[in-house]
Amino acid sequence: MKALLIINSLILISCGNNTTIEEDLLSSSPSSERRGRPQDNYECKIRSSGHCIFTGDPHKTILKPGTDKVLDREGQYLFLMEGAVALNSSGNILNARGTPAFDGDYLGYDLEYKEGLSSDAKAFHRVMATMFSIRNALMYDIADITQTEWDVLINELNIREIKNSTYTDGPTPRDNYYGRQGIFNLAKNPQGRDIHHEVMKFLEESGIFLLCHVTSDDFGQMLKDTHPEGHDPCQAAEITSKVPF
C-alpha cells in the first residue's frame, strides 16, 4: 500500500461525498482523472452586504500563500505541499492539463505518487493549490477579504505580471477583461450586477497563464494542442521570460 499521510481523525474535511480526505485517498486510484466535468452552473447572488457570492462550495483545503503549508478552511495546518495533490470531488487525482479549478476540487496528500511525477505535473498541482485560495476569495469570501490579504493571495500572479491591466471599453462584455486589482475592486463593489462572467474569466485565464509560466515549452504545446477551441493560451499570456516556482 502506498504511503499516505493519516490526518488526525478529529479533523474531518468534507470532500463532496461526506468522507474524509483519508478515506477518499485510500479508495481512489492515483491515475484517475476528472471524469465528465460538470457544467458551470454557478449563480452570482447579491447579498445584503452588496457582494456577489457564488453558489457552490469553496475549496475545503488550500495552500497558505507564501508557504508550503496546506490548511483547512479554519486555518488549521494539515500537511506540506511537498506531497499535496489536487483531487476532484470524487477523490480522483487530477491529470496535469489546462482544465481550471472547479467546484469540489481539494488538496489531498500522497507523497509516493507526487514524487513520481514530472516537474511539469508537480507545477500543475501547485498552480491548482494557488488558484484554490484566489478562487475562494473572489467567489465566497470577498466580503471579508482585505486589500492586504488580497495582495498576499495574488503574489504569484504579481511577480509574473499576470493580469496586470483592466480593459472595459470592448464592444461586448466578452471583449473586456479585469486585472488583479480591477477584479478585486469589482468583486468588492459589483453595484448590484451579476459579475459571474468577469470573475470566471479572470480565474480561468490567471490559472492557465500561471501554468504557462511554470511549465516547459512542451507542456505549453500540449495546452495548445488540447485546447477545445484551438487557442494557444501560452501565446496569449505574452510571456517574455518564464518565472518558475
PyRosetta script that sets phi, psi and omega in degrees:
from pyrosetta import init, pose_from_sequence

init()
pose = pose_from_sequence("MKALLIINSLILISCGNNTTIEEDLLSSSPSSERRGRPQDNYECKIRSSGHCIFTGDPHKTILKPGTDKVLDREGQYLFLMEGAVALNSSGNILNARGTPAFDGDYLGYDLEYKEGLSSDAKAFHRVMATMFSIRNALMYDIADITQTEWDVLINELNIREIKNSTYTDGPTPRDNYYGRQGIFNLAKNPQGRDIHHEVMKFLEESGIFLLCHVTSDDFGQMLKDTHPEGHDPCQAAEITSKVPF")
pose.set_psi(1, 135.2)
pose.set_omega(1, -178.7)
pose.set_phi(2, -67.9)
pose.set_psi(2, 150.8)
pose.set_omega(2, -177.4)
pose.set_phi(3, -73.4)
pose.set_psi(3, 126.3)
pose.set_omega(3, 178.4)
pose.set_phi(4, -126.8)
pose.set_psi(4, 144.6)
pose.set_omega(4, 174.5)
pose.set_phi(5, -75.2)
pose.set_psi(5, 126.4)
pose.set_omega(5, 176.3)
pose.set_phi(6, -98.0)
pose.set_psi(6, 108.7)
pose.set_omega(6, -178.1)
pose.set_phi(7, -76.1)
pose.set_psi(7, 147.4)
pose.set_omega(7, 177.9)
pose.set_phi(8, -42.9)
pose.set_psi(8, 127.2)
pose.set_omega(8, -173.9)
pose.set_phi(9, -64.2)
pose.set_psi(9, -14.0)
pose.set_omega(9, 178.3)
pose.set_phi(10, -76.9)
pose.set_psi(10, -17.6)
pose.set_omega(10, -178.8)
pose.set_phi(11, -96.0)
pose.set_psi(11, 103.4)
pose.set_omega(11, -179.5)
pose.set_phi(12, -104.0)
pose.set_psi(12, 126.2)
pose.set_omega(12, -178.0)
pose.set_phi(13, -119.3)
pose.set_psi(13, 118.9)
pose.set_omega(13, -179.6)
pose.set_phi(14, -67.4)
pose.set_psi(14, 135.0)
pose.set_omega(14, 179.4)
pose.set_phi(15, -117.1)
pose.set_psi(15, 21.6)
pose.set_omega(15, 177.7)
pose.set_phi(16, 92.9)
pose.set_psi(16, -11.7)
pose.set_omega(16, 179.1)
pose.set_phi(17, -133.9)
pose.set_psi(17, 27.2)
pose.set_omega(17, 175.2)
pose.set_phi(18, 60.8)
pose.set_psi(18, 31.2)
pose.set_omega(18, 174.6)
pose.set_phi(19, -119.8)
pose.set_psi(19, 166.6)
pose.set_omega(19, 178.0)
pose.set_phi(20, -89.2)
pose.set_psi(20, 167.7)
pose.set_omega(20, 176.2)
pose.set_phi(21, -57.0)
pose.set_psi(21, -43.2)
pose.set_omega(21, -177.8)
pose.set_phi(22, -59.2)
pose.set_psi(22, -45.1)
pose.set_omega(22, -178.5)
pose.set_phi(23, -65.7)
pose.set_psi(23, -41.2)
pose.set_omega(23, 179.3)
pose.set_phi(24, -64.5)
pose.set_psi(24, -43.7)
pose.set_omega(24, -177.9)
pose.set_phi(25, -68.0)
pose.set_psi(25, -37.2)
pose.set_omega(25, -178.6)
pose.set_phi(26, -70.7)
pose.set_psi(26, -22.9)
pose.set_omega(26, -175.8)
pose.set_phi(27, -104.5)
pose.set_psi(27, -0.6)
pose.set_omega(27, -175.9)
pose.set_phi(28, -114.4)
pose.set_psi(28, 154.7)
pose.set_omega(28, 179.1)
pose.set_phi(29, -87.2)
pose.set_psi(29, 131.4)
pose.set_omega(29, -178.7)
pose.set_phi(30, -60.2)
pose.set_psi(30, -29.3)
pose.set_omega(30, -175.0)
pose.set_phi(31, -85.9)
pose.set_psi(31, -3.1)
pose.set_omega(31, -179.1)
pose.set_phi(32, -67.3)
pose.set_psi(32, 145.2)
pose.set_omega(32, 178.1)
pose.set_phi(33, -116.7)
pose.set_psi(33, 172.8)
pose.set_omega(33, 178.8)
pose.set_phi(34, -60.0)
pose.set_psi(34, 127.0)
pose.set_omega(34, -177.7)
pose.set_phi(35, -109.3)
pose.set_psi(35, 124.8)
pose.set_omega(35, 176.0)
pose.set_phi(36, 55.0)
pose.set_psi(36, 64.4)
pose.set_omega(36, -177.8)
pose.set_phi(37, -50.9)
pose.set_psi(37, 126.9)
pose.set_omega(37, 179.7)
pose.set_phi(38, -63.7)
pose.set_psi(38, 157.9)
pose.set_omega(38, 176.8)
pose.set_phi(39, -71.5)
pose.set_psi(39, 157.2)
pose.set_omega(39, 175.9)
pose.set_phi(40, -75.6)
pose.set_psi(40, 98.2)
pose.set_omega(40, -179.5)
pose.set_phi(41, -109.0)
pose.set_psi(41, 20.4)
pose.set_omega(41, -179.7)
pose.set_phi(42, -65.3)
pose.set_psi(42, 143.7)
pose.set_omega(42, 171.7)
pose.set_phi(43, -118.7)
pose.set_psi(43, 146.2)
pose.set_omega(43, 178.8)
pose.set_phi(44, -104.1)
pose.set_psi(44, 111.3)
pose.set_omega(44, -176.0)
pose.set_phi(45, -111.0)
pose.set_psi(45, 125.1)
pose.set_omega(45, 180.0)
pose.set_phi(46, -77.0)
pose.set_psi(46, 122.4)
pose.set_omega(46, 179.5)
pose.set_phi(47, -90.7)
pose.set_psi(47, 173.5)
pose.set_omega(47, -178.8)
pose.set_phi(48, -61.0)
pose.set_psi(48, -24.6)
pose.set_omega(48, 178.5)
pose.set_phi(49, -74.3)
pose.set_psi(49, -12.5)
pose.set_omega(49, -177.6)
pose.set_phi(50, 95.7)
pose.set_psi(50, -6.8)
pose.set_omega(50, -179.1)
pose.set_phi(51, -85.4)
pose.set_psi(51, 150.1)
pose.set_omega(51, 176.5)
pose.set_phi(52, -92.5)
pose.set_psi(52, 108.4)
pose.set_omega(52, -179.8)
pose.set_phi(53, -106.5)
pose.set_psi(53, 130.0)
pose.set_omega(53, -174.3)
pose.set_phi(54, -82.6)
pose.set_psi(54, 151.1)
pose.set_omega(54, 170.2)
pose.set_phi(55, -73.0)
pose.set_psi(55, 168.2)
pose.set_omega(55, -176.7)
pose.set_phi(56, 99.6)
pose.set_psi(56, -172.1)
pose.set_omega(56, -175.3)
pose.set_phi(57, -121.1)
pose.set_psi(57, 139.2)
pose.set_omega(57, 175.2)
pose.set_phi(58, -67.5)
pose.set_psi(58, 161.6)
pose.set_omega(58, 175.2)
pose.set_phi(59, -67.8)
pose.set_psi(59, 130.7)
pose.set_omega(59, -174.1)
pose.set_phi(60, -80.4)
pose.set_psi(60, -20.2)
pose.set_omega(60, 177.4)
pose.set_phi(61, -132.0)
pose.set_psi(61, 137.3)
pose.set_omega(61, -175.3)
pose.set_phi(62, -138.9)
pose.set_psi(62, 162.2)
pose.set_omega(62, 172.7)
pose.set_phi(63, -89.5)
pose.set_psi(63, 124.7)
pose.set_omega(63, 176.8)
pose.set_phi(64, -67.5)
pose.set_psi(64, 122.0)
pose.set_omega(64, -176.6)
pose.set_phi(65, -55.4)
pose.set_psi(65, 137.4)
pose.set_omega(65, 178.2)
pose.set_phi(66, 78.7)
pose.set_psi(66, 6.5)
pose.set_omega(66, -179.5)
pose.set_phi(67, -135.7)
pose.set_psi(67, -179.7)
pose.set_omega(67, 172.8)
pose.set_phi(68, -109.4)
pose.set_psi(68, 20.2)
pose.set_omega(68, -175.7)
pose.set_phi(69, -97.5)
pose.set_psi(69, 128.2)
pose.set_omega(69, 174.1)
pose.set_phi(70, -95.0)
pose.set_psi(70, 129.8)
pose.set_omega(70, -175.9)
pose.set_phi(71, -120.8)
pose.set_psi(71, 162.0)
pose.set_omega(71, 169.7)
pose.set_phi(72, -90.6)
pose.set_psi(72, -177.3)
pose.set_omega(72, -175.2)
pose.set_phi(73, -66.3)
pose.set_psi(73, -19.8)
pose.set_omega(73, 178.9)
pose.set_phi(74, -91.2)
pose.set_psi(74, 2.0)
pose.set_omega(74, 178.8)
pose.set_phi(75, 84.8)
pose.set_psi(75, 13.0)
pose.set_omega(75, 179.8)
pose.set_phi(76, -85.2)
pose.set_psi(76, 133.8)
pose.set_omega(76, -179.2)
pose.set_phi(77, -66.7)
pose.set_psi(77, 136.4)
pose.set_omega(77, 179.5)
pose.set_phi(78, -115.2)
pose.set_psi(78, -55.4)
pose.set_omega(78, -178.3)
pose.set_phi(79, -165.3)
pose.set_psi(79, 175.8)
pose.set_omega(79, -178.4)
pose.set_phi(80, -90.6)
pose.set_psi(80, 153.2)
pose.set_omega(80, 179.8)
pose.set_phi(81, -63.4)
pose.set_psi(81, -22.6)
pose.set_omega(81, -179.0)
pose.set_phi(82, -50.3)
pose.set_psi(82, -37.6)
pose.set_omega(82, -179.2)
pose.set_phi(83, -112.8)
pose.set_psi(83, 11.0)
pose.set_omega(83, -175.7)
pose.set_phi(84, -82.6)
pose.set_psi(84, 140.4)
pose.set_omega(84, 176.3)
pose.set_phi(85, -133.2)
pose.set_psi(85, 149.2)
pose.set_omega(85, 178.6)
pose.set_phi(86, -86.7)
pose.set_psi(86, 131.7)
pose.set_omega(86, 179.7)
pose.set_phi(87, -124.5)
pose.set_psi(87, 157.8)
pose.set_omega(87, 173.8)
pose.set_phi(88, -89.1)
pose.set_psi(88, -178.3)
pose.set_omega(88, -174.8)
pose.set_phi(89, -66.0)
pose.set_psi(89, -17.2)
pose.set_omega(89, 177.6)
pose.set_phi(90, -89.8)
pose.set_psi(90, -1.4)
pose.set_omega(90, 178.8)
pose.set_phi(91, 87.4)
pose.set_psi(91, 12.7)
pose.set_omega(91, 178.2)
pose.set_phi(92, -90.6)
pose.set_psi(92, 130.1)
pose.set_omega(92, 178.7)
pose.set_phi(93, -66.1)
pose.set_psi(93, 132.4)
pose.set_omega(93, -176.5)
pose.set_phi(94, -76.2)
pose.set_psi(94, 137.4)
pose.set_omega(94, 173.7)
pose.set_phi(95, -76.3)
pose.set_psi(95, 148.4)
pose.set_omega(95, -178.5)
pose.set_phi(96, -72.6)
pose.set_psi(96, 112.5)
pose.set_omega(96, 177.8)
pose.set_phi(97, -161.4)
pose.set_psi(97, -170.3)
pose.set_omega(97, -173.8)
pose.set_phi(98, -90.6)
pose.set_psi(98, 8.2)
pose.set_omega(98, -179.5)
pose.set_phi(99, -66.4)
pose.set_psi(99, 128.4)
pose.set_omega(99, -178.0)
pose.set_phi(100, -73.4)
pose.set_psi(100, 168.0)
pose.set_omega(100, 176.0)
pose.set_phi(101, -60.5)
pose.set_psi(101, 148.6)
pose.set_omega(101, -175.8)
pose.set_phi(102, -138.4)
pose.set_psi(102, 163.8)
pose.set_omega(102, -179.8)
pose.set_phi(103, -53.6)
pose.set_psi(103, 129.1)
pose.set_omega(103, 177.9)
pose.set_phi(104, 93.4)
pose.set_psi(104, -13.1)
pose.set_omega(104, 176.2)
pose.set_phi(105, -64.0)
pose.set_psi(105, 148.3)
pose.set_omega(105, 179.8)
pose.set_phi(106, -156.0)
pose.set_psi(106, 172.8)
pose.set_omega(106, 178.8)
pose.set_phi(107, -102.7)
pose.set_psi(107, 125.7)
pose.set_omega(107, 172.7)
pose.set_phi(108, -114.8)
pose.set_psi(108, -176.1)
pose.set_omega(108, -175.3)
pose.set_phi(109, -128.0)
pose.set_psi(109, 124.4)
pose.set_omega(109, 175.5)
pose.set_phi(110, -152.5)
pose.set_psi(110, 86.8)
pose.set_omega(110, -174.1)
pose.set_phi(111, -64.0)
pose.set_psi(111, -41.4)
pose.set_omega(111, -178.9)
pose.set_phi(112, -61.5)
pose.set_psi(112, -45.1)
pose.set_omega(112, 178.3)
pose.set_phi(113, -64.9)
pose.set_psi(113, -44.4)
pose.set_omega(113, -177.5)
pose.set_phi(114, -61.5)
pose.set_psi(114, -41.0)
pose.set_omega(114, -178.6)
pose.set_phi(115, -64.4)
pose.set_psi(115, -24.1)
pose.set_omega(115, -179.6)
pose.set_phi(116, -86.8)
pose.set_psi(116, -0.2)
pose.set_omega(116, -177.8)
pose.set_phi(117, -83.6)
pose.set_psi(117, 158.1)
pose.set_omega(117, 173.2)
pose.set_phi(118, -71.7)
pose.set_psi(118, 165.9)
pose.set_omega(118, 178.7)
pose.set_phi(119, -63.3)
pose.set_psi(119, -34.8)
pose.set_omega(119, 177.7)
pose.set_phi(120, -64.5)
pose.set_psi(120, -43.9)
pose.set_omega(120, -179.5)
pose.set_phi(121, -66.5)
pose.set_psi(121, -38.9)
pose.set_omega(121, 176.9)
pose.set_phi(122, -63.0)
pose.set_psi(122, -40.4)
pose.set_omega(122, 178.0)
pose.set_phi(123, -63.9)
pose.set_psi(123, -38.5)
pose.set_omega(123, 177.9)
pose.set_phi(124, -57.2)
pose.set_psi(124, -46.5)
pose.set_omega(124, -177.9)
pose.set_phi(125, -65.7)
pose.set_psi(125, -33.1)
pose.set_omega(125, 176.8)
pose.set_phi(126, -72.6)
pose.set_psi(126, -35.3)
pose.set_omega(126, 175.0)
pose.set_phi(127, -61.2)
pose.set_psi(127, -46.5)
pose.set_omega(127, 179.0)
pose.set_phi(128, -59.2)
pose.set_psi(128, -44.2)
pose.set_omega(128, 180.0)
pose.set_phi(129, -61.8)
pose.set_psi(129, -40.5)
pose.set_omega(129, 178.5)
pose.set_phi(130, -63.8)
pose.set_psi(130, -43.6)
pose.set_omega(130, -177.2)
pose.set_phi(131, -72.7)
pose.set_psi(131, -26.1)
pose.set_omega(131, 177.3)
pose.set_phi(132, -56.5)
pose.set_psi(132, -44.7)
pose.set_omega(132, -178.0)
pose.set_phi(133, -66.8)
pose.set_psi(133, -42.5)
pose.set_omega(133, 179.9)
pose.set_phi(134, -66.1)
pose.set_psi(134, -41.2)
pose.set_omega(134, 179.6)
pose.set_phi(135, -62.8)
pose.set_psi(135, -45.6)
pose.set_omega(135, 177.1)
pose.set_phi(136, -57.9)
pose.set_psi(136, -42.7)
pose.set_omega(136, -176.9)
pose.set_phi(137, -62.1)
pose.set_psi(137, -47.5)
pose.set_omega(137, -176.0)
pose.set_phi(138, -75.8)
pose.set_psi(138, -34.3)
pose.set_omega(138, -172.2)
pose.set_phi(139, -94.2)
pose.set_psi(139, -29.2)
pose.set_omega(139, -171.2)
pose.set_phi(140, -128.8)
pose.set_psi(140, -30.7)
pose.set_omega(140, -171.2)
pose.set_phi(141, -111.7)
pose.set_psi(141, 11.1)
pose.set_omega(141, -170.2)
pose.set_phi(142, -59.7)
pose.set_psi(142, -30.1)
pose.set_omega(142, -178.8)
pose.set_phi(143, -62.9)
pose.set_psi(143, -28.0)
pose.set_omega(143, -174.7)
pose.set_phi(144, -106.1)
pose.set_psi(144, -10.2)
pose.set_omega(144, -176.6)
pose.set_phi(145, -77.5)
pose.set_psi(145, 127.4)
pose.set_omega(145, 177.6)
pose.set_phi(146, -90.9)
pose.set_psi(146, 167.8)
pose.set_omega(146, 177.3)
pose.set_phi(147, -59.6)
pose.set_psi(147, -41.7)
pose.set_omega(147, 179.4)
pose.set_phi(148, -62.0)
pose.set_psi(148, -43.5)
pose.set_omega(148, 179.4)
pose.set_phi(149, -65.9)
pose.set_psi(149, -39.7)
pose.set_omega(149, 178.4)
pose.set_phi(150, -62.0)
pose.set_psi(150, -43.1)
pose.set_omega(150, -180.0)
pose.set_phi(151, -59.7)
pose.set_psi(151, -36.2)
pose.set_omega(151, 177.5)
pose.set_phi(152, -69.5)
pose.set_psi(152, -43.6)
pose.set_omega(152, -177.8)
pose.set_phi(153, -61.1)
pose.set_psi(153, -37.7)
pose.set_omega(153, -174.2)
pose.set_phi(154, -99.6)
pose.set_psi(154, 16.8)
pose.set_omega(154, -177.3)
pose.set_phi(155, -60.3)
pose.set_psi(155, -38.9)
pose.set_omega(155, 179.9)
pose.set_phi(156, -63.3)
pose.set_psi(156, -31.9)
pose.set_omega(156, 175.2)
pose.set_phi(157, -74.3)
pose.set_psi(157, -41.6)
pose.set_omega(157, -176.7)
pose.set_phi(158, -61.6)
pose.set_psi(158, -46.1)
pose.set_omega(158, -176.0)
pose.set_phi(159, -68.6)
pose.set_psi(159, -17.2)
pose.set_omega(159, 177.4)
pose.set_phi(160, -104.8)
pose.set_psi(160, 5.6)
pose.set_omega(160, 179.5)
pose.set_phi(161, 56.2)
pose.set_psi(161, 39.0)
pose.set_omega(161, 177.2)
pose.set_phi(162, -86.3)
pose.set_psi(162, 129.9)
pose.set_omega(162, 179.9)
pose.set_phi(163, 58.7)
pose.set_psi(163, 55.1)
pose.set_omega(163, -179.4)
pose.set_phi(164, -72.6)
pose.set_psi(164, -32.7)
pose.set_omega(164, -168.7)
pose.set_phi(165, -126.4)
pose.set_psi(165, 163.6)
pose.set_omega(165, 178.2)
pose.set_phi(166, -119.3)
pose.set_psi(166, 138.5)
pose.set_omega(166, 177.6)
pose.set_phi(167, -136.5)
pose.set_psi(167, 120.3)
pose.set_omega(167, -176.9)
pose.set_phi(168, -128.0)
pose.set_psi(168, 19.7)
pose.set_omega(168, -178.8)
pose.set_phi(169, -104.7)
pose.set_psi(169, 18.0)
pose.set_omega(169, -179.6)
pose.set_phi(170, -70.0)
pose.set_psi(170, 157.8)
pose.set_omega(170, -179.7)
pose.set_phi(171, -64.8)
pose.set_psi(171, -26.6)
pose.set_omega(171, 176.7)
pose.set_phi(172, -136.2)
pose.set_psi(172, 160.6)
pose.set_omega(172, 178.1)
pose.set_phi(173, -55.8)
pose.set_psi(173, -30.6)
pose.set_omega(173, -179.3)
pose.set_phi(174, -65.7)
pose.set_psi(174, -22.1)
pose.set_omega(174, -178.8)
pose.set_phi(175, -86.4)
pose.set_psi(175, -8.6)
pose.set_omega(175, -178.5)
pose.set_phi(176, -92.4)
pose.set_psi(176, 159.6)
pose.set_omega(176, 175.0)
pose.set_phi(177, -154.4)
pose.set_psi(177, 157.5)
pose.set_omega(177, -178.2)
pose.set_phi(178, -119.1)
pose.set_psi(178, 139.5)
pose.set_omega(178, 175.7)
pose.set_phi(179, -86.1)
pose.set_psi(179, -175.0)
pose.set_omega(179, -175.6)
pose.set_phi(180, -58.5)
pose.set_psi(180, -47.7)
pose.set_omega(180, -178.9)
pose.set_phi(181, -77.7)
pose.set_psi(181, -35.9)
pose.set_omega(181, -179.7)
pose.set_phi(182, -61.6)
pose.set_psi(182, -42.8)
pose.set_omega(182, -178.5)
pose.set_phi(183, -70.2)
pose.set_psi(183, -33.2)
pose.set_omega(183, 177.2)
pose.set_phi(184, -66.3)
pose.set_psi(184, -45.3)
pose.set_omega(184, 178.5)
pose.set_phi(185, -61.1)
pose.set_psi(185, -41.9)
pose.set_omega(185, 179.9)
pose.set_phi(186, -64.5)
pose.set_psi(186, -45.2)
pose.set_omega(186, -179.3)
pose.set_phi(187, -66.0)
pose.set_psi(187, -33.0)
pose.set_omega(187, 178.4)
pose.set_phi(188, -71.0)
pose.set_psi(188, -29.8)
pose.set_omega(188, -179.0)
pose.set_phi(189, -144.9)
pose.set_psi(189, 77.4)
pose.set_omega(189, -177.9)
pose.set_phi(190, -75.0)
pose.set_psi(190, -4.8)
pose.set_omega(190, 177.6)
pose.set_phi(191, 56.7)
pose.set_psi(191, 39.4)
pose.set_omega(191, 173.3)
pose.set_phi(192, 79.1)
pose.set_psi(192, 5.6)
pose.set_omega(192, -177.3)
pose.set_phi(193, -107.9)
pose.set_psi(193, 160.0)
pose.set_omega(193, 179.2)
pose.set_phi(194, -74.5)
pose.set_psi(194, 117.3)
pose.set_omega(194, -178.5)
pose.set_phi(195, -110.1)
pose.set_psi(195, 23.9)
pose.set_omega(195, -179.6)
pose.set_phi(196, -52.3)
pose.set_psi(196, -51.7)
pose.set_omega(196, -175.9)
pose.set_phi(197, -62.6)
pose.set_psi(197, -43.9)
pose.set_omega(197, -177.4)
pose.set_phi(198, -63.5)
pose.set_psi(198, -43.6)
pose.set_omega(198, -178.8)
pose.set_phi(199, -68.5)
pose.set_psi(199, -46.0)
pose.set_omega(199, -177.4)
pose.set_phi(200, -65.6)
pose.set_psi(200, -38.2)
pose.set_omega(200, 178.2)
pose.set_phi(201, -63.5)
pose.set_psi(201, -43.9)
pose.set_omega(201, 178.2)
pose.set_phi(202, -60.0)
pose.set_psi(202, -46.7)
pose.set_omega(202, -177.0)
pose.set_phi(203, -64.6)
pose.set_psi(203, -45.2)
pose.set_omega(203, -177.3)
pose.set_phi(204, -66.5)
pose.set_psi(204, -44.6)
pose.set_omega(204, -179.3)
pose.set_phi(205, -70.5)
pose.set_psi(205, -39.2)
pose.set_omega(205, 178.0)
pose.set_phi(206, -60.6)
pose.set_psi(206, -44.6)
pose.set_omega(206, -178.2)
pose.set_phi(207, -63.7)
pose.set_psi(207, -45.3)
pose.set_omega(207, -176.7)
pose.set_phi(208, -75.9)
pose.set_psi(208, -31.6)
pose.set_omega(208, 175.7)
pose.set_phi(209, -67.1)
pose.set_psi(209, -39.3)
pose.set_omega(209, 176.2)
pose.set_phi(210, -63.6)
pose.set_psi(210, -40.6)
pose.set_omega(210, 178.4)
pose.set_phi(211, -61.3)
pose.set_psi(211, -40.4)
pose.set_omega(211, 178.3)
pose.set_phi(212, -62.3)
pose.set_psi(212, -35.5)
pose.set_omega(212, -179.0)
pose.set_phi(213, -67.7)
pose.set_psi(213, -38.7)
pose.set_omega(213, -167.2)
pose.set_phi(214, -103.9)
pose.set_psi(214, 7.7)
pose.set_omega(214, 178.6)
pose.set_phi(215, -122.4)
pose.set_psi(215, 172.9)
pose.set_omega(215, -176.2)
pose.set_phi(216, -76.8)
pose.set_psi(216, 167.6)
pose.set_omega(216, 175.9)
pose.set_phi(217, -63.3)
pose.set_psi(217, -34.4)
pose.set_omega(217, 177.6)
pose.set_phi(218, -63.1)
pose.set_psi(218, -39.1)
pose.set_omega(218, 177.9)
pose.set_phi(219, -66.3)
pose.set_psi(219, -40.4)
pose.set_omega(219, 176.9)
pose.set_phi(220, -60.7)
pose.set_psi(220, -37.9)
pose.set_omega(220, 177.5)
pose.set_phi(221, -65.2)
pose.set_psi(221, -38.7)
pose.set_omega(221, 177.0)
pose.set_phi(222, -62.2)
pose.set_psi(222, -39.5)
pose.set_omega(222, 178.7)
pose.set_phi(223, -61.7)
pose.set_psi(223, -39.8)
pose.set_omega(223, 178.4)
pose.set_phi(224, -67.7)
pose.set_psi(224, -46.7)
pose.set_omega(224, -176.3)
pose.set_phi(225, -63.7)
pose.set_psi(225, -29.4)
pose.set_omega(225, -175.5)
pose.set_phi(226, -103.6)
pose.set_psi(226, 3.2)
pose.set_omega(226, 179.8)
pose.set_phi(227, -66.3)
pose.set_psi(227, 130.4)
pose.set_omega(227, -174.7)
pose.set_phi(228, -62.2)
pose.set_psi(228, -23.2)
pose.set_omega(228, 179.8)
pose.set_phi(229, -111.0)
pose.set_psi(229, 10.6)
pose.set_omega(229, 176.5)
pose.set_phi(230, 74.7)
pose.set_psi(230, 16.7)
pose.set_omega(230, -179.7)
pose.set_phi(231, -80.5)
pose.set_psi(231, 161.6)
pose.set_omega(231, 175.8)
pose.set_phi(232, -111.4)
pose.set_psi(232, 92.6)
pose.set_omega(232, -174.6)
pose.set_phi(233, -64.1)
pose.set_psi(233, -31.1)
pose.set_omega(233, -179.1)
pose.set_phi(234, -73.5)
pose.set_psi(234, -28.9)
pose.set_omega(234, 173.0)
pose.set_phi(235, -70.2)
pose.set_psi(235, -40.3)
pose.set_omega(235, 178.9)
pose.set_phi(236, -64.3)
pose.set_psi(236, -26.2)
pose.set_omega(236, -179.5)
pose.set_phi(237, -71.1)
pose.set_psi(237, -16.4)
pose.set_omega(237, 177.1)
pose.set_phi(238, 52.5)
pose.set_psi(238, 52.5)
pose.set_omega(238, -178.9)
pose.set_phi(239, -83.5)
pose.set_psi(239, 125.1)
pose.set_omega(239, 175.5)
pose.set_phi(240, -94.9)
pose.set_psi(240, -31.0)
pose.set_omega(240, 178.3)
pose.set_phi(241, -150.9)
pose.set_psi(241, 120.3)
pose.set_omega(241, -178.2)
pose.set_phi(242, -68.5)
pose.set_psi(242, 143.1)
pose.set_omega(242, 176.6)
pose.set_phi(243, -122.0)
pose.set_psi(243, 99.7)
pose.set_omega(243, -179.0)
pose.set_phi(244, -72.1)
pose.set_psi(244, 171.0)
pose.set_omega(244, 174.8)
pose.set_phi(245, -66.9)
pose.dump_pdb("model.pdb")
